[in-house]
Amino acid sequence: MGNPALGMIVITIGAIGAVWPYKTARFEEQIDAIGSKRSASEVEPADWKVSLNRIFGIGITLFGLLVLFNI
């Protein structure tokens, strides 16, 4: 039997990245802008970063399913 709590947490994190890749990529860029001269409200993620967030979100979601069902 898998670990349902851990599986659901991982699935949730992955789904957020897969469903809202632009928002998660922008949040990462805002965190990265801390301490720089650029304002956090001015940053925009590159297209490749948004695509990468979607791909990793799908992968993390699939991994969460593996954990959930102990495959």
N, CA, C and O atoms as a Tripos MOL2 file, in Angstrom:
@<TRIPOS>MOLECULE
protein
  284   283    71     0     0
PROTEIN
NO_CHARGES

@<TRIPOS>ATOM
      1 N           0.8460   -1.1790    0.0000 N.3       1 MET1
      2 CA          0.0000    0.0000    0.0000 C.3       1 MET1
      3 C           0.8860    1.2360    0.0000 C.2       1 MET1
      4 O           1.8820    1.2940    0.7210 O.2       1 MET1
      5 N           0.5200    2.2260   -0.8140 N.am      2 GLY2
      6 CA          1.2850    3.4670   -0.9290 C.3       2 GLY2
      7 C           1.0240    4.3970    0.2380 C.2       2 GLY2
      8 O           0.2400    4.0970    1.1380 O.2       2 GLY2
      9 N           1.6820    5.4990    0.2000 N.am      3 ASN3
     10 CA          1.5020    6.5150    1.2220 C.3       3 ASN3
     11 C           0.5250    7.5630    0.6840 C.2       3 ASN3
     12 O           0.9260    8.4290   -0.0940 O.2       3 ASN3
     13 N          -0.7430    7.5000    1.0810 N.am      4 PRO4
     14 CA         -1.7390    8.3950    0.4880 C.3       4 PRO4
     15 C          -1.4970    9.8760    0.7840 C.2       4 PRO4
     16 O          -1.7260   10.7160   -0.0870 O.2       4 PRO4
     17 N          -1.0480   10.2070    1.9690 N.am      5 ALA5
     18 CA         -0.8410   11.6210    2.3140 C.3       5 ALA5
     19 C           0.2870   12.2170    1.4720 C.2       5 ALA5
     20 O           0.1320   13.2930    0.8950 O.2       5 ALA5
     21 N           1.4080   11.5250    1.4040 N.am      6 LEU6
     22 CA          2.5370   12.0130    0.6170 C.3       6 LEU6
     23 C           2.1800   12.0740   -0.8660 C.2       6 LEU6
     24 O           2.5280   13.0300   -1.5590 O.2       6 LEU6
     25 N           1.4860   11.0470   -1.3430 N.am      7 GLY7
     26 CA          1.0790   11.0190   -2.7440 C.3       7 GLY7
     27 C           0.1850   12.1940   -3.1060 C.2       7 GLY7
     28 O           0.3570   12.8040   -4.1610 O.2       7 GLY7
     29 N          -0.7600   12.5130   -2.2480 N.am      8 MET8
     30 CA         -1.6730   13.6250   -2.5230 C.3       8 MET8
     31 C          -0.9570   14.9710   -2.4760 C.2       8 MET8
     32 O          -1.2710   15.8690   -3.2580 O.2       8 MET8
     33 N          -0.0030   15.1170   -1.5710 N.am      9 ILE9
     34 CA          0.7790   16.3620   -1.5040 C.3       9 ILE9
     35 C           1.5860   16.5440   -2.7810 C.2       9 ILE9
     36 O           1.6070   17.6320   -3.3570 O.2       9 ILE9
     37 N           2.2510   15.4780   -3.2260 N.am     10 VAL10
     38 CA          3.0620   15.5550   -4.4420 C.3      10 VAL10
     39 C           2.1740   15.8070   -5.6600 C.2      10 VAL10
     40 O           2.5350   16.5990   -6.5310 O.2      10 VAL10
     41 N           1.0300   15.1510   -5.7330 N.am     11 ILE11
     42 CA          0.0970   15.3700   -6.8430 C.3      11 ILE11
     43 C          -0.3800   16.8160   -6.8590 C.2      11 ILE11
     44 O          -0.4690   17.4170   -7.9300 O.2      11 ILE11
     45 N          -0.6850   17.3830   -5.7100 N.am     12 THR12
     46 CA         -1.1510   18.7640   -5.6240 C.3      12 THR12
     47 C          -0.0810   19.7410   -6.1050 C.2      12 THR12
     48 O          -0.3710   20.6590   -6.8720 O.2      12 THR12
     49 N           1.1440   19.5410   -5.6550 N.am     13 ILE13
     50 CA          2.2430   20.4190   -6.0740 C.3      13 ILE13
     51 C           2.4630   20.3140   -7.5810 C.2      13 ILE13
     52 O           2.6440   21.3260   -8.2580 O.2      13 ILE13
     53 N           2.4460   19.0970   -8.0990 N.am     14 GLY14
     54 CA          2.6270   18.9140   -9.5400 C.3      14 GLY14
     55 C           1.4910   19.5050  -10.3440 C.2      14 GLY14
     56 O           1.7180   20.1050  -11.3950 O.2      14 GLY14
     57 N           0.2760   19.3430   -9.8630 N.am     15 ALA15
     58 CA         -0.8840   19.8710  -10.5880 C.3      15 ALA15
     59 C          -0.8630   21.3970  -10.6420 C.2      15 ALA15
     60 O          -1.2650   21.9870  -11.6450 O.2      15 ALA15
     61 N          -0.4040   22.0280   -9.5880 N.am     16 ILE16
     62 CA         -0.3040   23.4920   -9.5880 C.3      16 ILE16
     63 C           0.6660   23.9470  -10.6810 C.2      16 ILE16
     64 O           0.3900   24.9010  -11.4080 O.2      16 ILE16
     65 N           1.7970   23.2580  -10.7870 N.am     17 GLY17
     66 CA          2.7680   23.6030  -11.8270 C.3      17 GLY17
     67 C           2.2790   23.2970  -13.2260 C.2      17 GLY17
     68 O           2.6380   23.9930  -14.1760 O.2      17 GLY17
     69 N           1.4590   22.2600  -13.3650 N.am     18 ALA18
     70 CA          0.9630   21.8780  -14.6880 C.3      18 ALA18
     71 C          -0.2090   22.7480  -15.1340 C.2      18 ALA18
     72 O          -0.3280   23.0540  -16.3200 O.2      18 ALA18
     73 N          -1.0610   23.1460  -14.2190 N.am     19 VAL19
     74 CA         -2.2530   23.9130  -14.5700 C.3      19 VAL19
     75 C          -1.9520   25.4060  -14.6830 C.2      19 VAL19
     76 O          -2.4950   26.0760  -15.5610 O.2      19 VAL19
     77 N          -1.1090   25.9300  -13.8230 N.am     20 TRP20
     78 CA         -0.7560   27.3470  -13.8250 C.3      20 TRP20
     79 C           0.7440   27.5400  -14.0070 C.2      20 TRP20
     80 O           1.4010   28.0670  -13.1090 O.2      20 TRP20
     81 N           1.3040   27.1300  -15.1390 N.am     21 PRO21
     82 CA          2.7570   27.2350  -15.3100 C.3      21 PRO21
     83 C           3.2570   28.6720  -15.3820 C.2      21 PRO21
     84 O           4.3570   28.9640  -14.9130 O.2      21 PRO21
     85 N           2.4610   29.5820  -15.9650 N.am     22 TYR22
     86 CA          2.8980   30.9720  -16.0530 C.3      22 TYR22
     87 C           2.9850   31.6030  -14.6650 C.2      22 TYR22
     88 O           3.9510   32.2970  -14.3490 O.2      22 TYR22
     89 N           1.9720   31.3580  -13.8450 N.am     23 LYS23
     90 CA          1.9560   31.9490  -12.5030 C.3      23 LYS23
     91 C           3.0910   31.4090  -11.6450 C.2      23 LYS23
     92 O           3.7170   32.1650  -10.9020 O.2      23 LYS23
     93 N           3.3650   30.1030  -11.7370 N.am     24 THR24
     94 CA          4.4550   29.5480  -10.9400 C.3      24 THR24
     95 C           5.8050   30.0390  -11.4370 C.2      24 THR24
     96 O           6.6950   30.3140  -10.6330 O.2      24 THR24
     97 N           5.9720   30.1540  -12.7640 N.am     25 ALA25
     98 CA          7.2350   30.6600  -13.3060 C.3      25 ALA25
     99 C           7.4350   32.1270  -12.9290 C.2      25 ALA25
    100 O           8.5510   32.5430  -12.6190 O.2      25 ALA25
    101 N           6.3700   32.8970  -12.9540 N.am     26 ARG26
    102 CA          6.4740   34.3130  -12.5760 C.3      26 ARG26
    103 C           6.8130   34.4480  -11.0910 C.2      26 ARG26
    104 O           7.6070   35.3080  -10.7090 O.2      26 ARG26
    105 N           6.2150   33.6060  -10.2600 N.am     27 PHE27
    106 CA          6.5340   33.6240   -8.8300 C.3      27 PHE27
    107 C           8.0110   33.2990   -8.6070 C.2      27 PHE27
    108 O           8.6670   33.9290   -7.7770 O.2      27 PHE27
    109 N           8.5340   32.3210   -9.3420 N.am     28 GLU28
    110 CA          9.9570   31.9780   -9.2270 C.3      28 GLU28
    111 C          10.8320   33.1630   -9.6330 C.2      28 GLU28
    112 O          11.8450   33.4400   -8.9900 O.2      28 GLU28
    113 N          10.4410   33.8600  -10.6990 N.am     29 GLU29
    114 CA         11.2040   35.0280  -11.1480 C.3      29 GLU29
    115 C          11.1270   36.1610  -10.1220 C.2      29 GLU29
    116 O          12.1060   36.8810   -9.9220 O.2      29 GLU29
    117 N           9.9860   36.3210   -9.4810 N.am     30 GLN30
    118 CA          9.8600   37.3600   -8.4570 C.3      30 GLN30
    119 C          10.7480   37.0490   -7.2570 C.2      30 GLN30
    120 O          11.3650   37.9490   -6.6870 O.2      30 GLN30
    121 N          10.8090   35.7890   -6.8770 N.am     31 ILE31
    122 CA         11.7000   35.3950   -5.7840 C.3      31 ILE31
    123 C          13.1490   35.6410   -6.1810 C.2      31 ILE31
    124 O          13.9540   36.0950   -5.3670 O.2      31 ILE31
    125 N          13.4810   35.3380   -7.4410 N.am     32 ASP32
    126 CA         14.8360   35.5280   -7.9380 C.3      32 ASP32
    127 C          15.2090   37.0160   -8.0080 C.2      32 ASP32
    128 O          16.3880   37.3600   -7.9300 O.2      32 ASP32
    129 N          14.2180   37.8940   -8.1520 N.am     33 ALA33
    130 CA         14.4860   39.3320   -8.2590 C.3      33 ALA33
    131 C          14.7690   39.9850   -6.9170 C.2      33 ALA33
    132 O          15.1850   41.1430   -6.8730 O.2      33 ALA33
    133 N          14.5560   39.2750   -5.8350 N.am     34 ILE34
    134 CA         14.8210   39.8420   -4.5130 C.3      34 ILE34
    135 C          16.3100   40.1610   -4.4020 C.2      34 ILE34
    136 O          17.1560   39.3010   -4.6470 O.2      34 ILE34
    137 N          16.6130   41.3680   -4.0420 N.am     35 GLY35
    138 CA         17.9980   41.7890   -3.8820 C.3      35 GLY35
    139 C          18.5920   42.3810   -5.1520 C.2      35 GLY35
    140 O          19.7090   42.8980   -5.1150 O.2      35 GLY35
    141 N          17.8850   42.3220   -6.2640 N.am     36 SER36
    142 CA         18.4000   42.9330   -7.4940 C.3      36 SER36
    143 C          17.8040   44.3220   -7.6520 C.2      36 SER36
    144 O          16.9150   44.7170   -6.8980 O.2      36 SER36
    145 N          18.2940   45.0480   -8.6260 N.am     37 LYS37
    146 CA         17.7920   46.3990   -8.8660 C.3      37 LYS37
    147 C          16.4530   46.3950   -9.5860 C.2      37 LYS37
    148 O          15.7630   47.4130   -9.6310 O.2      37 LYS37
    149 N          16.0950   45.2720  -10.1370 N.am     38 ARG38
    150 CA         14.8300   45.1460  -10.8680 C.3      38 ARG38
    151 C          13.6870   44.8960   -9.8810 C.2      38 ARG38
    152 O          13.8130   44.0970   -8.9530 O.2      38 ARG38
    153 N          12.6010   45.5760  -10.0950 N.am     39 SER39
    154 CA         11.4280   45.4160   -9.2340 C.3      39 SER39
    155 C          10.7770   44.0590   -9.4830 C.2      39 SER39
    156 O          10.7290   43.5840  -10.6170 O.2      39 SER39
    157 N          10.2880   43.4530   -8.4380 N.am     40 ALA40
    158 CA          9.6470   42.1330   -8.5700 C.3      40 ALA40
    159 C           8.3740   42.2060   -9.4080 C.2      40 ALA40
    160 O           7.9670   41.2060   -9.9990 O.2      40 ALA40
    161 N           7.7460   43.3710   -9.4660 N.am     41 SER41
    162 CA          6.5200   43.4870  -10.2600 C.3      41 SER41
    163 C           6.8100   43.6120  -11.7540 C.2      41 SER41
    164 O           5.8980   43.4680  -12.5680 O.2      41 SER41
    165 N           8.0600   43.8780  -12.1300 N.am     42 GLU42
    166 CA          8.4230   44.0490  -13.5340 C.3      42 GLU42
    167 C           8.9070   42.7700  -14.2080 C.2      42 GLU42
    168 O           9.0460   42.7470  -15.4310 O.2      42 GLU42
    169 N           9.1620   41.7270  -13.4640 N.am     43 VAL43
    170 CA          9.7620   40.5340  -14.0590 C.3      43 VAL43
    171 C           8.7190   39.7260  -14.8260 C.2      43 VAL43
    172 O           7.5440   39.6890  -14.4610 O.2      43 VAL43
    173 N           9.1720   39.0880  -15.8850 N.am     44 GLU44
    174 CA          8.3400   38.2130  -16.7010 C.3      44 GLU44
    175 C           9.1490   36.9480  -16.9930 C.2      44 GLU44
    176 O          10.3320   37.0370  -17.3230 O.2      44 GLU44
    177 N           8.5310   35.7790  -16.8770 N.am     45 PRO45
    178 CA          9.2630   34.5460  -17.1780 C.3      45 PRO45
    179 C           9.4220   34.3420  -18.6820 C.2      45 PRO45
    180 O           8.5670   34.7560  -19.4650 O.2      45 PRO45
    181 N          10.4980   33.7150  -19.0720 N.am     46 ALA46
    182 CA         10.7180   33.3790  -20.4770 C.3      46 ALA46
    183 C           9.7650   32.2510  -20.8800 C.2      46 ALA46
    184 O           9.3050   31.4780  -20.0400 O.2      46 ALA46
    185 N           9.4830   32.1750  -22.1710 N.am     47 ASP47
    186 CA          8.5700   31.1390  -22.6690 C.3      47 ASP47
    187 C           9.0770   29.7390  -22.3550 C.2      47 ASP47
    188 O           8.2940   28.8440  -22.0360 O.2      47 ASP47
    189 N          10.4160   29.5510  -22.4490 N.am     48 TRP48
    190 CA         10.9610   28.2200  -22.1920 C.3      48 TRP48
    191 C          10.7640   27.8260  -20.7280 C.2      48 TRP48
    192 O          10.5940   26.6480  -20.4130 O.2      48 TRP48
    193 N          10.7890   28.8250  -19.8310 N.am     49 LYS49
    194 CA         10.6090   28.5170  -18.4070 C.3      49 LYS49
    195 C           9.1680   28.1200  -18.1080 C.2      49 LYS49
    196 O           8.9220   27.2390  -17.2840 O.2      49 LYS49
    197 N           8.2190   28.7650  -18.7740 N.am     50 VAL50
    198 CA          6.8120   28.4160  -18.6020 C.3      50 VAL50
    199 C           6.5760   26.9870  -19.1120 C.2      50 VAL50
    200 O           5.8980   26.1940  -18.4590 O.2      50 VAL50
    201 N           7.1390   26.6710  -20.2770 N.am     51 SER51
    202 CA          6.9990   25.3140  -20.8320 C.3      51 SER51
    203 C           7.6480   24.2740  -19.9190 C.2      51 SER51
    204 O           7.0980   23.1950  -19.7000 O.2      51 SER51
    205 N           8.8180   24.6120  -19.3940 N.am     52 LEU52
    206 CA          9.5090   23.6860  -18.5020 C.3      52 LEU52
    207 C           8.7180   23.4620  -17.2160 C.2      52 LEU52
    208 O           8.6800   22.3440  -16.7020 O.2      52 LEU52
    209 N           8.0870   24.5090  -16.6920 N.am     53 ASN53
    210 CA          7.2560   24.3500  -15.4990 C.3      53 ASN53
    211 C           6.0780   23.4240  -15.7690 C.2      53 ASN53
    212 O           5.7190   22.6110  -14.9170 O.2      53 ASN53
    213 N           5.4710   23.5420  -16.9570 N.am     54 ARG54
    214 CA          4.3440   22.6590  -17.2980 C.3      54 ARG54
    215 C           4.8140   21.2050  -17.3970 C.2      54 ARG54
    216 O           4.1570   20.2990  -16.8850 O.2      54 ARG54
    217 N           5.9570   20.9900  -18.0600 N.am     55 ILE55
    218 CA          6.4820   19.6220  -18.2180 C.3      55 ILE55
    219 C           6.8310   19.0190  -16.8640 C.2      55 ILE55
    220 O           6.4710   17.8790  -16.5720 O.2      55 ILE55
    221 N           7.5370   19.7930  -16.0380 N.am     56 PHE56
    222 CA          7.8880   19.2780  -14.7090 C.3      56 PHE56
    223 C           6.6460   19.0780  -13.8420 C.2      56 PHE56
    224 O           6.5930   18.1350  -13.0510 O.2      56 PHE56
    225 N           5.6530   19.9470  -13.9780 N.am     57 GLY57
    226 CA          4.4090   19.7740  -13.2250 C.3      57 GLY57
    227 C           3.7090   18.4710  -13.5750 C.2      57 GLY57
    228 O           3.2130   17.7700  -12.6930 O.2      57 GLY57
    229 N           3.6700   18.1470  -14.8640 N.am     58 ILE58
    230 CA          3.0660   16.8850  -15.2970 C.3      58 ILE58
    231 C           3.8740   15.7110  -14.7660 C.2      58 ILE58
    232 O           3.3100   14.7220  -14.2960 O.2      58 ILE58
    233 N           5.2010   15.8220  -14.8440 N.am     59 GLY59
    234 CA          6.0590   14.7410  -14.3400 C.3      59 GLY59
    235 C           5.9110   14.5330  -12.8370 C.2      59 GLY59
    236 O           5.8560   13.3960  -12.3680 O.2      59 GLY59
    237 N           5.8480   15.6160  -12.0920 N.am     60 ILE60
    238 CA          5.6860   15.5160  -10.6330 C.3      60 ILE60
    239 C           4.3250   14.9170  -10.2940 C.2      60 ILE60
    240 O           4.2070   14.1270   -9.3560 O.2      60 ILE60
    241 N           3.2930   15.2910  -11.0590 N.am     61 THR61
    242 CA          1.9640   14.7210  -10.8340 C.3      61 THR61
    243 C           1.9780   13.2140  -11.0760 C.2      61 THR61
    244 O           1.4170   12.4490  -10.2920 O.2      61 THR61
    245 N           2.6180   12.7960  -12.1590 N.am     62 LEU62
    246 CA          2.7160   11.3520  -12.4370 C.3      62 LEU62
    247 C           3.4960   10.6290  -11.3490 C.2      62 LEU62
    248 O           3.1360    9.5180  -10.9580 O.2      62 LEU62
    249 N           4.5620   11.2530  -10.8590 N.am     63 PHE63
    250 CA          5.3230   10.6560   -9.7620 C.3      63 PHE63
    251 C           4.4590   10.5380   -8.5070 C.2      63 PHE63
    252 O           4.5400    9.5450   -7.7830 O.2      63 PHE63
    253 N           3.6340   11.5540   -8.2530 N.am     64 GLY64
    254 CA          2.7230   11.5000   -7.1060 C.3      64 GLY64
    255 C           1.7330   10.3580   -7.2210 C.2      64 GLY64
    256 O           1.3820    9.7310   -6.2210 O.2      64 GLY64
    257 N           1.2770   10.0840   -8.4440 N.am     65 LEU65
    258 CA          0.3870    8.9320   -8.6510 C.3      65 LEU65
    259 C           1.1070    7.6240   -8.3550 C.2      65 LEU65
    260 O           0.5220    6.7020   -7.7850 O.2      65 LEU65
    261 N           2.3780    7.5460   -8.7430 N.am     66 LEU66
    262 CA          3.1590    6.3430   -8.4300 C.3      66 LEU66
    263 C           3.3000    6.1560   -6.9240 C.2      66 LEU66
    264 O           3.1850    5.0400   -6.4160 O.2      66 LEU66
    265 N           3.5500    7.2460   -6.2170 N.am     67 VAL67
    266 CA          3.6740    7.1650   -4.7610 C.3      67 VAL67
    267 C           2.3310    6.7820   -4.1360 C.2      67 VAL67
    268 O           2.2670    5.9570   -3.2250 O.2      67 VAL67
    269 N           1.2630    7.3970   -4.6430 N.am     68 LEU68
    270 CA         -0.0600    7.1490   -4.0910 C.3      68 LEU68
    271 C          -0.4560    5.6800   -4.2270 C.2      68 LEU68
    272 O          -0.9840    5.0810   -3.2900 O.2      68 LEU68
    273 N          -0.1990    5.1120   -5.3910 N.am     69 PHE69
    274 CA         -0.6010    3.7290   -5.6330 C.3      69 PHE69
    275 C           0.5190    2.7130   -5.4360 C.2      69 PHE69
    276 O           0.3390    1.5220   -5.6880 O.2      69 PHE69
    277 N           1.6840    3.1960   -4.9810 N.am     70 ASN70
    278 CA          2.8140    2.3330   -4.6610 C.3      70 ASN70
    279 C           3.1980    1.4320   -5.8400 C.2      70 ASN70
    280 O           3.3430    0.2180   -5.6970 O.2      70 ASN70
    281 N           3.3540    2.0500   -6.9790 N.am     71 ILE71
    282 CA          3.7200    1.3030   -8.1920 C.3      71 ILE71
    283 C           5.2210    1.2820   -8.3290 C.2      71 ILE71
    284 O           5.7460    0.7060   -9.2820 O.2      71 ILE71
@<TRIPOS>BOND
     1     1     2 1
     2     2     3 1
     3     3     4 2
     4     3     5 am
     5     5     6 1
     6     6     7 1
     7     7     8 2
     8     7     9 am
     9     9    10 1
    10    10    11 1
    11    11    12 2
    12    11    13 am
    13    13    14 1
    14    14    15 1
    15    15    16 2
    16    15    17 am
    17    17    18 1
    18    18    19 1
    19    19    20 2
    20    19    21 am
    21    21    22 1
    22    22    23 1
    23    23    24 2
    24    23    25 am
    25    25    26 1
    26    26    27 1
    27    27    28 2
    28    27    29 am
    29    29    30 1
    30    30    31 1
    31    31    32 2
    32    31    33 am
    33    33    34 1
    34    34    35 1
    35    35    36 2
    36    35    37 am
    37    37    38 1
    38    38    39 1
    39    39    40 2
    40    39    41 am
    41    41    42 1
    42    42    43 1
    43    43    44 2
    44    43    45 am
    45    45    46 1
    46    46    47 1
    47    47    48 2
    48    47    49 am
    49    49    50 1
    50    50    51 1
    51    51    52 2
    52    51    53 am
    53    53    54 1
    54    54    55 1
    55    55    56 2
    56    55    57 am
    57    57    58 1
    58    58    59 1
    59    59    60 2
    60    59    61 am
    61    61    62 1
    62    62    63 1
    63    63    64 2
    64    63    65 am
    65    65    66 1
    66    66    67 1
    67    67    68 2
    68    67    69 am
    69    69    70 1
    70    70    71 1
    71    71    72 2
    72    71    73 am
    73    73    74 1
    74    74    75 1
    75    75    76 2
    76    75    77 am
    77    77    78 1
    78    78    79 1
    79    79    80 2
    80    79    81 am
    81    81    82 1
    82    82    83 1
    83    83    84 2
    84    83    85 am
    85    85    86 1
    86    86    87 1
    87    87    88 2
    88    87    89 am
    89    89    90 1
    90    90    91 1
    91    91    92 2
    92    91    93 am
    93    93    94 1
    94    94    95 1
    95    95    96 2
    96    95    97 am
    97    97    98 1
    98    98    99 1
    99    99   100 2
   100    99   101 am
   101   101   102 1
   102   102   103 1
   103   103   104 2
   104   103   105 am
   105   105   106 1
   106   106   107 1
   107   107   108 2
   108   107   109 am
   109   109   110 1
   110   110   111 1
   111   111   112 2
   112   111   113 am
   113   113   114 1
   114   114   115 1
   115   115   116 2
   116   115   117 am
   117   117   118 1
   118   118   119 1
   119   119   120 2
   120   119   121 am
   121   121   122 1
   122   122   123 1
   123   123   124 2
   124   123   125 am
   125   125   126 1
   126   126   127 1
   127   127   128 2
   128   127   129 am
   129   129   130 1
   130   130   131 1
   131   131   132 2
   132   131   133 am
   133   133   134 1
   134   134   135 1
   135   135   136 2
   136   135   137 am
   137   137   138 1
   138   138   139 1
   139   139   140 2
   140   139   141 am
   141   141   142 1
   142   142   143 1
   143   143   144 2
   144   143   145 am
   145   145   146 1
   146   146   147 1
   147   147   148 2
   148   147   149 am
   149   149   150 1
   150   150   151 1
   151   151   152 2
   152   151   153 am
   153   153   154 1
   154   154   155 1
   155   155   156 2
   156   155   157 am
   157   157   158 1
   158   158   159 1
   159   159   160 2
   160   159   161 am
   161   161   162 1
   162   162   163 1
   163   163   164 2
   164   163   165 am
   165   165   166 1
   166   166   167 1
   167   167   168 2
   168   167   169 am
   169   169   170 1
   170   170   171 1
   171   171   172 2
   172   171   173 am
   173   173   174 1
   174   174   175 1
   175   175   176 2
   176   175   177 am
   177   177   178 1
   178   178   179 1
   179   179   180 2
   180   179   181 am
   181   181   182 1
   182   182   183 1
   183   183   184 2
   184   183   185 am
   185   185   186 1
   186   186   187 1
   187   187   188 2
   188   187   189 am
   189   189   190 1
   190   190   191 1
   191   191   192 2
   192   191   193 am
   193   193   194 1
   194   194   195 1
   195   195   196 2
   196   195   197 am
   197   197   198 1
   198   198   199 1
   199   199   200 2
   200   199   201 am
   201   201   202 1
   202   202   203 1
   203   203   204 2
   204   203   205 am
   205   205   206 1
   206   206   207 1
   207   207   208 2
   208   207   209 am
   209   209   210 1
   210   210   211 1
   211   211   212 2
   212   211   213 am
   213   213   214 1
   214   214   215 1
   215   215   216 2
   216   215   217 am
   217   217   218 1
   218   218   219 1
   219   219   220 2
   220   219   221 am
   221   221   222 1
   222   222   223 1
   223   223   224 2
   224   223   225 am
   225   225   226 1
   226   226   227 1
   227   227   228 2
   228   227   229 am
   229   229   230 1
   230   230   231 1
   231   231   232 2
   232   231   233 am
   233   233   234 1
   234   234   235 1
   235   235   236 2
   236   235   237 am
   237   237   238 1
   238   238   239 1
   239   239   240 2
   240   239   241 am
   241   241   242 1
   242   242   243 1
   243   243   244 2
   244   243   245 am
   245   245   246 1
   246   246   247 1
   247   247   248 2
   248   247   249 am
   249   249   250 1
   250   250   251 1
   251   251   252 2
   252   251   253 am
   253   253   254 1
   254   254   255 1
   255   255   256 2
   256   255   257 am
   257   257   258 1
   258   258   259 1
   259   259   260 2
   260   259   261 am
   261   261   262 1
   262   262   263 1
   263   263   264 2
   264   263   265 am
   265   265   266 1
   266   266   267 1
   267   267   268 2
   268   267   269 am
   269   269   270 1
   270   270   271 1
   271   271   272 2
   272   271   273 am
   273   273   274 1
   274   274   275 1
   275   275   276 2
   276   275   277 am
   277   277   278 1
   278   278   279 1
   279   279   280 2
   280   279   281 am
   281   281   282 1
   282   282   283 1
   283   283   284 2
@<TRIPOS>SUBSTRUCTURE
     1 MET1         2 RESIDUE 1 A MET
     2 GLY2         6 RESIDUE 1 A GLY
     3 ASN3        10 RESIDUE 1 A ASN
     4 PRO4        14 RESIDUE 1 A PRO
     5 ALA5        18 RESIDUE 1 A ALA
     6 LEU6        22 RESIDUE 1 A LEU
     7 GLY7        26 RESIDUE 1 A GLY
     8 MET8        30 RESIDUE 1 A MET
     9 ILE9        34 RESIDUE 1 A ILE
    10 VAL10       38 RESIDUE 1 A VAL
    11 ILE11       42 RESIDUE 1 A ILE
    12 THR12       46 RESIDUE 1 A THR
    13 ILE13       50 RESIDUE 1 A ILE
    14 GLY14       54 RESIDUE 1 A GLY
    15 ALA15       58 RESIDUE 1 A ALA
    16 ILE16       62 RESIDUE 1 A ILE
    17 GLY17       66 RESIDUE 1 A GLY
    18 ALA18       70 RESIDUE 1 A ALA
    19 VAL19       74 RESIDUE 1 A VAL
    20 TRP20       78 RESIDUE 1 A TRP
    21 PRO21       82 RESIDUE 1 A PRO
    22 TYR22       86 RESIDUE 1 A TYR
    23 LYS23       90 RESIDUE 1 A LYS
    24 THR24       94 RESIDUE 1 A THR
    25 ALA25       98 RESIDUE 1 A ALA
    26 ARG26      102 RESIDUE 1 A ARG
    27 PHE27      106 RESIDUE 1 A PHE
    28 GLU28      110 RESIDUE 1 A GLU
    29 GLU29      114 RESIDUE 1 A GLU
    30 GLN30      118 RESIDUE 1 A GLN
    31 ILE31      122 RESIDUE 1 A ILE
    32 ASP32      126 RESIDUE 1 A ASP
    33 ALA33      130 RESIDUE 1 A ALA
    34 ILE34      134 RESIDUE 1 A ILE
    35 GLY35      138 RESIDUE 1 A GLY
    36 SER36      142 RESIDUE 1 A SER
    37 LYS37      146 RESIDUE 1 A LYS
    38 ARG38      150 RESIDUE 1 A ARG
    39 SER39      154 RESIDUE 1 A SER
    40 ALA40      158 RESIDUE 1 A ALA
    41 SER41      162 RESIDUE 1 A SER
    42 GLU42      166 RESIDUE 1 A GLU
    43 VAL43      170 RESIDUE 1 A VAL
    44 GLU44      174 RESIDUE 1 A GLU
    45 PRO45      178 RESIDUE 1 A PRO
    46 ALA46      182 RESIDUE 1 A ALA
    47 ASP47      186 RESIDUE 1 A ASP
    48 TRP48      190 RESIDUE 1 A TRP
    49 LYS49      194 RESIDUE 1 A LYS
    50 VAL50      198 RESIDUE 1 A VAL
    51 SER51      202 RESIDUE 1 A SER
    52 LEU52      206 RESIDUE 1 A LEU
    53 ASN53      210 RESIDUE 1 A ASN
    54 ARG54      214 RESIDUE 1 A ARG
    55 ILE55      218 RESIDUE 1 A ILE
    56 PHE56      222 RESIDUE 1 A PHE
    57 GLY57      226 RESIDUE 1 A GLY
    58 ILE58      230 RESIDUE 1 A ILE
    59 GLY59      234 RESIDUE 1 A GLY
    60 ILE60      238 RESIDUE 1 A ILE
    61 THR61      242 RESIDUE 1 A THR
    62 LEU62      246 RESIDUE 1 A LEU
    63 PHE63      250 RESIDUE 1 A PHE
    64 GLY64      254 RESIDUE 1 A GLY
    65 LEU65      258 RESIDUE 1 A LEU
    66 LEU66      262 RESIDUE 1 A LEU
    67 VAL67      266 RESIDUE 1 A VAL
    68 LEU68      270 RESIDUE 1 A LEU
    69 PHE69      274 RESIDUE 1 A PHE
    70 ASN70      278 RESIDUE 1 A ASN
    71 ILE71      282 RESIDUE 1 A ILE
